């Protein structure tokens, strides 16, 4: 899913996702090309579950 959709799904901002990526934190992601970032729902769920 897109970064925008992932941010909405996680109830956070795209800036937070950017920060996490830049600092090696947050859910797993895949980079498609140089700019596009994609997330899988299972990775978002696993990350959120680990935070509880």
mmCIF file of the N, C-alpha and C atoms, coordinates in Angstrom:
data_MODEL
# 
_entry.id   MODEL 
# 
loop_
_atom_site.group_PDB 
_atom_site.id 
_atom_site.type_symbol 
_atom_site.label_atom_id 
_atom_site.label_alt_id 
_atom_site.label_comp_id 
_atom_site.label_asym_id 
_atom_site.label_entity_id 
_atom_site.label_seq_id 
_atom_site.pdbx_PDB_ins_code 
_atom_site.Cartn_x 
_atom_site.Cartn_y 
_atom_site.Cartn_z 
_atom_site.occupancy 
_atom_site.B_iso_or_equiv 
_atom_site.pdbx_formal_charge 
_atom_site.auth_seq_id 
_atom_site.auth_comp_id 
_atom_site.auth_asym_id 
_atom_site.auth_atom_id 
_atom_site.pdbx_PDB_model_num 
ATOM 1   N N  . UNK A 1 1  ? 0.845  -1.168 0.000  1.00 0.00 ? 1  UNK A N  1 
ATOM 2   C CA . UNK A 1 1  ? 0.000  0.000  0.000  1.00 0.00 ? 1  UNK A CA 1 
ATOM 3   C C  . UNK A 1 1  ? 0.890  1.230  0.000  1.00 0.00 ? 1  UNK A C  1 
ATOM 4   N N  . UNK A 1 2  ? 0.340  2.353  -0.388 1.00 0.00 ? 2  UNK A N  1 
ATOM 5   C CA . UNK A 1 2  ? 1.116  3.585  -0.476 1.00 0.00 ? 2  UNK A CA 1 
ATOM 6   C C  . UNK A 1 2  ? 1.453  4.122  0.911  1.00 0.00 ? 2  UNK A C  1 
ATOM 7   N N  . UNK A 1 3  ? 2.384  5.041  0.949  1.00 0.00 ? 3  UNK A N  1 
ATOM 8   C CA . UNK A 1 3  ? 2.765  5.678  2.210  1.00 0.00 ? 3  UNK A CA 1 
ATOM 9   C C  . UNK A 1 3  ? 1.572  6.419  2.817  1.00 0.00 ? 3  UNK A C  1 
ATOM 10  N N  . UNK A 1 4  ? 0.812  7.098  1.995  1.00 0.00 ? 4  UNK A N  1 
ATOM 11  C CA . UNK A 1 4  ? -0.366 7.831  2.476  1.00 0.00 ? 4  UNK A CA 1 
ATOM 12  C C  . UNK A 1 4  ? -1.385 6.877  3.100  1.00 0.00 ? 4  UNK A C  1 
ATOM 13  N N  . UNK A 1 5  ? -1.666 5.786  2.423  1.00 0.00 ? 5  UNK A N  1 
ATOM 14  C CA . UNK A 1 5  ? -2.619 4.798  2.931  1.00 0.00 ? 5  UNK A CA 1 
ATOM 15  C C  . UNK A 1 5  ? -2.094 4.154  4.208  1.00 0.00 ? 5  UNK A C  1 
ATOM 16  N N  . UNK A 1 6  ? -0.808 3.845  4.246  1.00 0.00 ? 6  UNK A N  1 
ATOM 17  C CA . UNK A 1 6  ? -0.202 3.245  5.438  1.00 0.00 ? 6  UNK A CA 1 
ATOM 18  C C  . UNK A 1 6  ? -0.295 4.196  6.626  1.00 0.00 ? 6  UNK A C  1 
ATOM 19  N N  . UNK A 1 7  ? -0.048 5.466  6.403  1.00 0.00 ? 7  UNK A N  1 
ATOM 20  C CA . UNK A 1 7  ? -0.135 6.451  7.484  1.00 0.00 ? 7  UNK A CA 1 
ATOM 21  C C  . UNK A 1 7  ? -1.559 6.514  8.032  1.00 0.00 ? 7  UNK A C  1 
ATOM 22  N N  . UNK A 1 8  ? -2.535 6.535  7.144  1.00 0.00 ? 8  UNK A N  1 
ATOM 23  C CA . UNK A 1 8  ? -3.934 6.544  7.599  1.00 0.00 ? 8  UNK A CA 1 
ATOM 24  C C  . UNK A 1 8  ? -4.266 5.266  8.352  1.00 0.00 ? 8  UNK A C  1 
ATOM 25  N N  . UNK A 1 9  ? -3.822 4.130  7.850  1.00 0.00 ? 9  UNK A N  1 
ATOM 26  C CA . UNK A 1 9  ? -4.094 2.838  8.477  1.00 0.00 ? 9  UNK A CA 1 
ATOM 27  C C  . UNK A 1 9  ? -3.516 2.791  9.890  1.00 0.00 ? 9  UNK A C  1 
ATOM 28  N N  . UNK A 1 10 ? -2.332 3.375  10.059 1.00 0.00 ? 10 UNK A N  1 
ATOM 29  C CA . UNK A 1 10 ? -1.663 3.356  11.362 1.00 0.00 ? 10 UNK A CA 1 
ATOM 30  C C  . UNK A 1 10 ? -2.056 4.541  12.239 1.00 0.00 ? 10 UNK A C  1 
ATOM 31  N N  . UNK A 1 11 ? -2.867 5.434  11.718 1.00 0.00 ? 11 UNK A N  1 
ATOM 32  C CA . UNK A 1 11 ? -3.287 6.642  12.432 1.00 0.00 ? 11 UNK A CA 1 
ATOM 33  C C  . UNK A 1 11 ? -2.067 7.472  12.849 1.00 0.00 ? 11 UNK A C  1 
ATOM 34  N N  . UNK A 1 12 ? -1.185 7.687  11.884 1.00 0.00 ? 12 UNK A N  1 
ATOM 35  C CA . UNK A 1 12 ? -0.002 8.513  12.095 1.00 0.00 ? 12 UNK A CA 1 
ATOM 36  C C  . UNK A 1 12 ? 0.191  9.369  10.851 1.00 0.00 ? 12 UNK A C  1 
ATOM 37  N N  . UNK A 1 13 ? 1.235  10.162 10.823 1.00 0.00 ? 13 UNK A N  1 
ATOM 38  C CA . UNK A 1 13 ? 1.457  11.031 9.670  1.00 0.00 ? 13 UNK A CA 1 
ATOM 39  C C  . UNK A 1 13 ? 2.504  10.437 8.726  1.00 0.00 ? 13 UNK A C  1 
ATOM 40  N N  . UNK A 1 14 ? 2.492  10.933 7.511  1.00 0.00 ? 14 UNK A N  1 
ATOM 41  C CA . UNK A 1 14 ? 3.515  10.515 6.551  1.00 0.00 ? 14 UNK A CA 1 
ATOM 42  C C  . UNK A 1 14 ? 4.888  10.978 7.027  1.00 0.00 ? 14 UNK A C  1 
ATOM 43  N N  . UNK A 1 15 ? 4.936  12.126 7.701  1.00 0.00 ? 15 UNK A N  1 
ATOM 44  C CA . UNK A 1 15 ? 6.210  12.613 8.236  1.00 0.00 ? 15 UNK A CA 1 
ATOM 45  C C  . UNK A 1 15 ? 6.785  11.635 9.253  1.00 0.00 ? 15 UNK A C  1 
ATOM 46  N N  . UNK A 1 16 ? 5.925  11.043 10.068 1.00 0.00 ? 16 UNK A N  1 
ATOM 47  C CA . UNK A 1 16 ? 6.387  10.058 11.047 1.00 0.00 ? 16 UNK A CA 1 
ATOM 48  C C  . UNK A 1 16 ? 6.966  8.845  10.335 1.00 0.00 ? 16 UNK A C  1 
ATOM 49  N N  . UNK A 1 17 ? 6.280  8.363  9.312  1.00 0.00 ? 17 UNK A N  1 
ATOM 50  C CA . UNK A 1 17 ? 6.807  7.232  8.541  1.00 0.00 ? 17 UNK A CA 1 
ATOM 51  C C  . UNK A 1 17 ? 8.151  7.592  7.913  1.00 0.00 ? 17 UNK A C  1 
ATOM 52  N N  . UNK A 1 18 ? 8.279  8.807  7.384  1.00 0.00 ? 18 UNK A N  1 
ATOM 53  C CA . UNK A 1 18 ? 9.553  9.264  6.808  1.00 0.00 ? 18 UNK A CA 1 
ATOM 54  C C  . UNK A 1 18 ? 10.653 9.266  7.866  1.00 0.00 ? 18 UNK A C  1 
ATOM 55  N N  . UNK A 1 19 ? 10.337 9.773  9.043  1.00 0.00 ? 19 UNK A N  1 
ATOM 56  C CA . UNK A 1 19 ? 11.308 9.825  10.139 1.00 0.00 ? 19 UNK A CA 1 
ATOM 57  C C  . UNK A 1 19 ? 11.762 8.422  10.521 1.00 0.00 ? 19 UNK A C  1 
ATOM 58  N N  . UNK A 1 20 ? 10.804 7.538  10.689 1.00 0.00 ? 20 UNK A N  1 
ATOM 59  C CA . UNK A 1 20 ? 11.144 6.160  11.047 1.00 0.00 ? 20 UNK A CA 1 
ATOM 60  C C  . UNK A 1 20 ? 12.056 5.527  10.006 1.00 0.00 ? 20 UNK A C  1 
ATOM 61  N N  . UNK A 1 21 ? 11.726 5.704  8.728  1.00 0.00 ? 21 UNK A N  1 
ATOM 62  C CA . UNK A 1 21 ? 12.563 5.127  7.662  1.00 0.00 ? 21 UNK A CA 1 
ATOM 63  C C  . UNK A 1 21 ? 13.976 5.697  7.715  1.00 0.00 ? 21 UNK A C  1 
ATOM 64  N N  . UNK A 1 22 ? 14.083 7.005  7.901  1.00 0.00 ? 22 UNK A N  1 
ATOM 65  C CA . UNK A 1 22 ? 15.387 7.670  7.923  1.00 0.00 ? 22 UNK A CA 1 
ATOM 66  C C  . UNK A 1 22 ? 16.248 7.207  9.096  1.00 0.00 ? 22 UNK A C  1 
ATOM 67  N N  . UNK A 1 23 ? 15.593 6.777  10.175 1.00 0.00 ? 23 UNK A N  1 
ATOM 68  C CA . UNK A 1 23 ? 16.313 6.373  11.381 1.00 0.00 ? 23 UNK A CA 1 
ATOM 69  C C  . UNK A 1 23 ? 16.309 4.859  11.601 1.00 0.00 ? 23 UNK A C  1 
ATOM 70  N N  . UNK A 1 24 ? 15.911 4.109  10.585 1.00 0.00 ? 24 UNK A N  1 
ATOM 71  C CA . UNK A 1 24 ? 15.945 2.651  10.669 1.00 0.00 ? 24 UNK A CA 1 
ATOM 72  C C  . UNK A 1 24 ? 14.942 2.065  11.645 1.00 0.00 ? 24 UNK A C  1 
ATOM 73  N N  . UNK A 1 25 ? 13.845 2.775  11.858 1.00 0.00 ? 25 UNK A N  1 
ATOM 74  C CA . UNK A 1 25 ? 12.795 2.304  12.766 1.00 0.00 ? 25 UNK A CA 1 
ATOM 75  C C  . UNK A 1 25 ? 11.522 2.090  11.962 1.00 0.00 ? 25 UNK A C  1 
ATOM 76  N N  . UNK A 1 26 ? 10.467 1.732  12.647 1.00 0.00 ? 26 UNK A N  1 
ATOM 77  C CA . UNK A 1 26 ? 9.170  1.613  11.995 1.00 0.00 ? 26 UNK A CA 1 
ATOM 78  C C  . UNK A 1 26 ? 8.984  0.297  11.275 1.00 0.00 ? 26 UNK A C  1 
ATOM 79  N N  . UNK A 1 27 ? 7.855  0.182  10.586 1.00 0.00 ? 27 UNK A N  1 
ATOM 80  C CA . UNK A 1 27 ? 7.527  -1.065 9.888  1.00 0.00 ? 27 UNK A CA 1 
ATOM 81  C C  . UNK A 1 27 ? 8.409  -1.281 8.659  1.00 0.00 ? 27 UNK A C  1 
ATOM 82  N N  . UNK A 1 28 ? 8.504  -2.542 8.266  1.00 0.00 ? 28 UNK A N  1 
ATOM 83  C CA . UNK A 1 28 ? 9.252  -2.882 7.050  1.00 0.00 ? 28 UNK A CA 1 
ATOM 84  C C  . UNK A 1 28 ? 8.590  -2.223 5.844  1.00 0.00 ? 28 UNK A C  1 
ATOM 85  N N  . UNK A 1 29 ? 9.399  -1.856 4.875  1.00 0.00 ? 29 UNK A N  1 
ATOM 86  C CA . UNK A 1 29 ? 8.885  -1.217 3.665  1.00 0.00 ? 29 UNK A CA 1 
ATOM 87  C C  . UNK A 1 29 ? 9.715  -1.659 2.478  1.00 0.00 ? 29 UNK A C  1 
ATOM 88  N N  . UNK A 1 30 ? 9.198  -1.405 1.305  1.00 0.00 ? 30 UNK A N  1 
ATOM 89  C CA . UNK A 1 30 ? 9.913  -1.688 0.062  1.00 0.00 ? 30 UNK A CA 1 
ATOM 90  C C  . UNK A 1 30 ? 9.983  -0.392 -0.732 1.00 0.00 ? 30 UNK A C  1 
ATOM 91  N N  . UNK A 1 31 ? 11.141 -0.125 -1.276 1.00 0.00 ? 31 UNK A N  1 
ATOM 92  C CA . UNK A 1 31 ? 11.307 1.049  -2.126 1.00 0.00 ? 31 UNK A CA 1 
ATOM 93  C C  . UNK A 1 31 ? 11.165 0.592  -3.575 1.00 0.00 ? 31 UNK A C  1 
ATOM 94  N N  . UNK A 1 32 ? 10.308 1.271  -4.313 1.00 0.00 ? 32 UNK A N  1 
ATOM 95  C CA . UNK A 1 32 ? 10.074 0.978  -5.724 1.00 0.00 ? 32 UNK A CA 1 
ATOM 96  C C  . UNK A 1 32 ? 10.628 2.163  -6.511 1.00 0.00 ? 32 UNK A C  1 
ATOM 97  N N  . UNK A 1 33 ? 11.714 1.951  -7.196 1.00 0.00 ? 33 UNK A N  1 
ATOM 98  C CA . UNK A 1 33 ? 12.379 3.065  -7.855 1.00 0.00 ? 33 UNK A CA 1 
ATOM 99  C C  . UNK A 1 33 ? 13.101 3.906  -6.813 1.00 0.00 ? 33 UNK A C  1 
ATOM 100 N N  . UNK A 1 34 ? 13.310 5.180  -7.110 1.00 0.00 ? 34 UNK A N  1 
ATOM 101 C CA . UNK A 1 34 ? 14.039 6.043  -6.185 1.00 0.00 ? 34 UNK A CA 1 
ATOM 102 C C  . UNK A 1 34 ? 13.128 6.737  -5.185 1.00 0.00 ? 34 UNK A C  1 
ATOM 103 N N  . UNK A 1 35 ? 11.877 6.953  -5.548 1.00 0.00 ? 35 UNK A N  1 
ATOM 104 C CA . UNK A 1 35 ? 10.999 7.755  -4.700 1.00 0.00 ? 35 UNK A CA 1 
ATOM 105 C C  . UNK A 1 35 ? 9.842  7.004  -4.072 1.00 0.00 ? 35 UNK A C  1 
ATOM 106 N N  . UNK A 1 36 ? 9.338  6.006  -4.733 1.00 0.00 ? 36 UNK A N  1 
ATOM 107 C CA . UNK A 1 36 ? 8.113  5.349  -4.287 1.00 0.00 ? 36 UNK A CA 1 
ATOM 108 C C  . UNK A 1 36 ? 8.398  4.343  -3.179 1.00 0.00 ? 36 UNK A C  1 
ATOM 109 N N  . UNK A 1 37 ? 7.608  4.433  -2.106 1.00 0.00 ? 37 UNK A N  1 
ATOM 110 C CA . UNK A 1 37 ? 7.731  3.525  -0.964 1.00 0.00 ? 37 UNK A CA 1 
ATOM 111 C C  . UNK A 1 37 ? 6.411  2.791  -0.816 1.00 0.00 ? 37 UNK A C  1 
ATOM 112 N N  . UNK A 1 38 ? 6.490  1.501  -0.556 1.00 0.00 ? 38 UNK A N  1 
ATOM 113 C CA . UNK A 1 38 ? 5.284  0.687  -0.384 1.00 0.00 ? 38 UNK A CA 1 
ATOM 114 C C  . UNK A 1 38 ? 5.394  -0.122 0.896  1.00 0.00 ? 38 UNK A C  1 
ATOM 115 N N  . UNK A 1 39 ? 4.239  -0.330 1.525  1.00 0.00 ? 39 UNK A N  1 
ATOM 116 C CA . UNK A 1 39 ? 4.142  -1.110 2.753  1.00 0.00 ? 39 UNK A CA 1 
ATOM 117 C C  . UNK A 1 39 ? 3.170  -2.256 2.533  1.00 0.00 ? 39 UNK A C  1 
ATOM 118 N N  . UNK A 1 40 ? 3.394  -3.351 3.246  1.00 0.00 ? 40 UNK A N  1 
ATOM 119 C CA . UNK A 1 40 ? 2.449  -4.463 3.236  1.00 0.00 ? 40 UNK A CA 1 
ATOM 120 C C  . UNK A 1 40 ? 1.674  -4.428 4.545  1.00 0.00 ? 40 UNK A C  1 
ATOM 121 N N  . UNK A 1 41 ? 0.390  -4.722 4.457  1.00 0.00 ? 41 UNK A N  1 
ATOM 122 C CA . UNK A 1 41 ? -0.485 -4.684 5.626  1.00 0.00 ? 41 UNK A CA 1 
ATOM 123 C C  . UNK A 1 41 ? 0.041  -5.573 6.747  1.00 0.00 ? 41 UNK A C  1 
ATOM 124 N N  . UNK A 1 42 ? 0.526  -6.748 6.420  1.00 0.00 ? 42 UNK A N  1 
ATOM 125 C CA . UNK A 1 42 ? 1.044  -7.672 7.438  1.00 0.00 ? 42 UNK A CA 1 
ATOM 126 C C  . UNK A 1 42 ? 2.216  -7.051 8.198  1.00 0.00 ? 42 UNK A C  1 
ATOM 127 N N  . UNK A 1 43 ? 3.069  -6.296 7.505  1.00 0.00 ? 43 UNK A N  1 
ATOM 128 C CA . UNK A 1 43 ? 4.201  -5.638 8.164  1.00 0.00 ? 43 UNK A CA 1 
ATOM 129 C C  . UNK A 1 43 ? 3.726  -4.520 9.090  1.00 0.00 ? 43 UNK A C  1 
ATOM 130 N N  . UNK A 1 44 ? 2.707  -3.793 8.666  1.00 0.00 ? 44 UNK A N  1 
ATOM 131 C CA . UNK A 1 44 ? 2.155  -2.733 9.517  1.00 0.00 ? 44 UNK A CA 1 
ATOM 132 C C  . UNK A 1 44 ? 1.518  -3.337 10.761 1.00 0.00 ? 44 UNK A C  1 
ATOM 133 N N  . UNK A 1 45 ? 0.748  -4.404 10.565 1.00 0.00 ? 45 UNK A N  1 
ATOM 134 C CA . UNK A 1 45 ? 0.103  -5.078 11.698 1.00 0.00 ? 45 UNK A CA 1 
ATOM 135 C C  . UNK A 1 45 ? 1.141  -5.609 12.681 1.00 0.00 ? 45 UNK A C  1 
ATOM 136 N N  . UNK A 1 46 ? 2.201  -6.226 12.172 1.00 0.00 ? 46 UNK A N  1 
ATOM 137 C CA . UNK A 1 46 ? 3.250  -6.781 13.033 1.00 0.00 ? 46 UNK A CA 1 
ATOM 138 C C  . UNK A 1 46 ? 3.944  -5.672 13.818 1.00 0.00 ? 46 UNK A C  1 
ATOM 139 N N  . UNK A 1 47 ? 4.213  -4.565 13.169 1.00 0.00 ? 47 UNK A N  1 
ATOM 140 C CA . UNK A 1 47 ? 4.861  -3.445 13.850 1.00 0.00 ? 47 UNK A CA 1 
ATOM 141 C C  . UNK A 1 47 ? 3.967  -2.893 14.955 1.00 0.00 ? 47 UNK A C  1 
ATOM 142 N N  . UNK A 1 48 ? 2.691  -2.681 14.643 1.00 0.00 ? 48 UNK A N  1 
ATOM 143 C CA . UNK A 1 48 ? 1.771  -2.134 15.646 1.00 0.00 ? 48 UNK A CA 1 
ATOM 144 C C  . UNK A 1 48 ? 1.597  -3.099 16.814 1.00 0.00 ? 48 UNK A C  1 
ATOM 145 N N  . UNK A 1 49 ? 1.533  -4.386 16.536 1.00 0.00 ? 49 UNK A N  1 
ATOM 146 C CA . UNK A 1 49 ? 1.386  -5.386 17.597 1.00 0.00 ? 49 UNK A CA 1 
ATOM 147 C C  . UNK A 1 49 ? 2.609  -5.384 18.512 1.00 0.00 ? 49 UNK A C  1 
ATOM 148 N N  . UNK A 1 50 ? 3.782  -5.201 17.940 1.00 0.00 ? 50 UNK A N  1 
ATOM 149 C CA . UNK A 1 50 ? 5.016  -5.191 18.730 1.00 0.00 ? 50 UNK A CA 1 
ATOM 150 C C  . UNK A 1 50 ? 5.115  -3.957 19.629 1.00 0.00 ? 50 UNK A C  1 
ATOM 151 N N  . UNK A 1 51 ? 4.374  -2.910 19.294 1.00 0.00 ? 51 UNK A N  1 
ATOM 152 C CA . UNK A 1 51 ? 4.428  -1.669 20.071 1.00 0.00 ? 51 UNK A CA 1 
ATOM 153 C C  . UNK A 1 51 ? 3.529  -1.695 21.298 1.00 0.00 ? 51 UNK A C  1 
ATOM 154 N N  . UNK A 1 52 ? 2.660  -2.677 21.389 1.00 0.00 ? 52 UNK A N  1 
ATOM 155 C CA . UNK A 1 52 ? 1.687  -2.724 22.496 1.00 0.00 ? 52 UNK A CA 1 
ATOM 156 C C  . UNK A 1 52 ? 2.279  -3.412 23.698 1.00 0.00 ? 52 UNK A C  1 
# 
